């Protein structure tokens, strides 16, 4: 092999590694397995920590791997409570950062003269659009199209 060909291959490898590092720089994931010393949440406002813990099948003293982070994120999204979630290791503490979906505080009708308020309320109840539930715009739009 010619020295210039070897140099070119090494340069390409370095560039490839630099590109991969740059692309993954913003992704927050535990790089290596670690033993969970504690679990902390950031961003919980209206959803109790205990509710989230029931959906997170991990506990203090357990090994936590990159595959576990995928499982945990999937479980968090499956609850329907969160628009965004990330997990990371901070010196053995499993940090779970979430952004809650909005919670429905009030349902009010105005400008409607065609459909009775009770009939509208029944439809909203059927699709889960009630006070205290989380608001998921995608689910609402899908159910609204089905209702039309």
C-alpha positions as CSV (number, residue, x, y, z in Angstrom):
1,X,0.0,0.0,0.0
2,X,1.3,3.4,-0.9
3,X,1.9,5.9,1.9
4,X,-0.4,8.5,0.4
5,X,-3.3,6.0,0.1
6,X,-2.8,5.0,3.8
7,X,-2.8,8.7,4.8
8,X,-5.9,9.4,2.8
9,X,-7.7,6.4,4.5
10,X,-6.7,7.6,7.9
11,X,-7.9,11.2,7.1
12,X,-11.2,9.8,6.0
13,X,-11.6,7.8,9.2
14,X,-10.8,10.9,11.3
15,X,-13.3,12.9,9.4
16,X,-15.9,10.2,9.7
17,X,-15.4,10.0,13.5
18,X,-15.6,13.8,13.7
19,X,-18.9,13.8,11.8
20,X,-20.3,11.1,14.0
21,X,-19.2,12.9,17.1
22,X,-20.8,16.2,15.9
23,X,-24.1,14.5,14.9
24,X,-24.4,12.8,18.3
25,X,-23.3,15.7,20.4
26,X,-26.8,16.9,21.2
27,X,-28.1,13.4,22.1
28,X,-28.3,12.9,25.8
29,X,-28.0,9.2,26.7
30,X,-26.0,7.2,29.2
31,X,-22.8,6.2,27.4
32,X,-22.1,3.3,29.6
33,X,-23.9,1.0,31.9
34,X,-24.1,2.2,35.5
35,X,-25.7,1.2,38.8
36,X,-28.6,3.5,39.7
37,X,-27.8,5.2,43.0
38,X,-30.9,7.5,42.9
39,X,-33.6,8.5,40.5
40,X,-34.6,12.2,40.0
41,X,-37.2,13.9,37.9
42,X,-37.0,17.3,36.2
43,X,-40.1,18.9,34.7
44,X,-42.9,17.1,36.7
45,X,-45.5,19.7,37.5
46,X,-49.0,18.1,37.7
47,X,-48.2,14.4,37.4
48,X,-47.1,12.7,40.7
49,X,-43.7,11.2,40.7
50,X,-45.2,7.9,42.0
51,X,-47.4,7.7,38.9
52,X,-44.3,8.0,36.6
53,X,-42.4,5.5,38.7
54,X,-45.1,2.9,38.2
55,X,-44.5,3.1,34.4
56,X,-40.7,3.1,34.8
57,X,-39.6,-0.5,35.5
58,X,-36.2,0.6,37.1
59,X,-35.2,1.0,40.7
60,X,-32.2,2.0,42.8
61,X,-29.4,-0.6,42.8
62,X,-30.2,-1.9,39.3
63,X,-27.8,-1.8,36.4
64,X,-28.9,0.7,33.7
65,X,-27.8,0.3,30.1
66,X,-28.2,2.1,26.8
67,X,-30.9,-0.4,25.9
68,X,-32.7,0.4,29.2
69,X,-32.8,4.1,28.3
70,X,-34.6,3.2,25.1
71,X,-37.1,1.1,27.1
72,X,-37.6,3.8,29.7
73,X,-38.2,6.5,27.1
74,X,-40.7,4.3,25.3
75,X,-42.5,3.6,28.5
76,X,-42.6,7.3,29.4
77,X,-44.1,8.2,26.0
78,X,-46.6,5.3,26.2
79,X,-48.2,7.0,29.3
80,X,-49.4,9.8,27.1
81,X,-48.4,12.4,29.7
82,X,-45.3,13.8,28.0
83,X,-44.4,15.7,24.8
84,X,-40.7,15.3,25.4
85,X,-38.5,13.1,27.6
86,X,-34.8,12.4,28.0
87,X,-32.7,10.4,30.4
88,X,-29.1,10.7,31.5
89,X,-26.6,9.6,34.1
90,X,-25.4,12.3,36.5
91,X,-22.8,10.6,38.8
92,X,-24.9,7.5,39.2
93,X,-28.2,9.3,39.5
94,X,-30.7,8.4,36.8
95,X,-32.0,11.8,35.7
96,X,-35.4,11.7,33.9
97,X,-36.2,15.0,32.3
98,X,-39.8,15.4,31.0
99,X,-42.0,18.0,29.4
100,X,-45.6,17.4,30.4
101,X,-48.5,17.8,28.0
102,X,-50.9,20.5,29.0
103,X,-53.6,19.5,31.5
104,X,-57.2,20.4,30.7
105,X,-58.3,22.9,33.3
106,X,-61.7,24.0,32.0
107,X,-64.0,23.1,29.1
108,X,-66.3,25.9,28.0
109,X,-68.7,26.2,25.0
110,X,-69.4,29.4,23.3
111,X,-71.1,30.4,20.0
112,X,-72.8,27.1,19.6
113,X,-76.6,27.2,19.0
114,X,-77.0,24.0,17.0
115,X,-75.9,21.2,19.4
116,X,-77.1,20.9,23.0
117,X,-74.3,21.5,25.6
118,X,-75.0,18.1,27.2
119,X,-74.6,16.3,23.8
120,X,-71.3,18.1,23.2
121,X,-70.1,17.2,26.7
122,X,-70.9,13.5,26.2
123,X,-68.8,13.5,23.0
124,X,-65.9,15.2,24.8
125,X,-66.2,12.7,27.7
126,X,-66.0,9.8,25.2
127,X,-62.8,11.1,23.7
128,X,-61.2,11.9,27.1
129,X,-61.4,15.7,26.8
130,X,-62.3,16.3,30.4
131,X,-61.0,18.5,33.1
132,X,-57.9,17.0,34.7
133,X,-56.9,14.9,31.7
134,X,-53.8,15.6,29.6
135,X,-54.4,17.3,26.3
136,X,-52.9,15.5,23.3
137,X,-53.7,17.6,20.2
138,X,-52.9,14.7,17.8
139,X,-55.3,12.4,19.5
140,X,-58.0,15.1,19.6
141,X,-57.7,15.8,15.9
142,X,-57.9,12.1,15.0
143,X,-61.0,11.7,17.2
144,X,-62.5,15.0,15.9
145,X,-62.1,13.7,12.3
146,X,-63.8,10.4,13.2
147,X,-66.6,12.4,14.8
148,X,-67.3,14.6,11.8
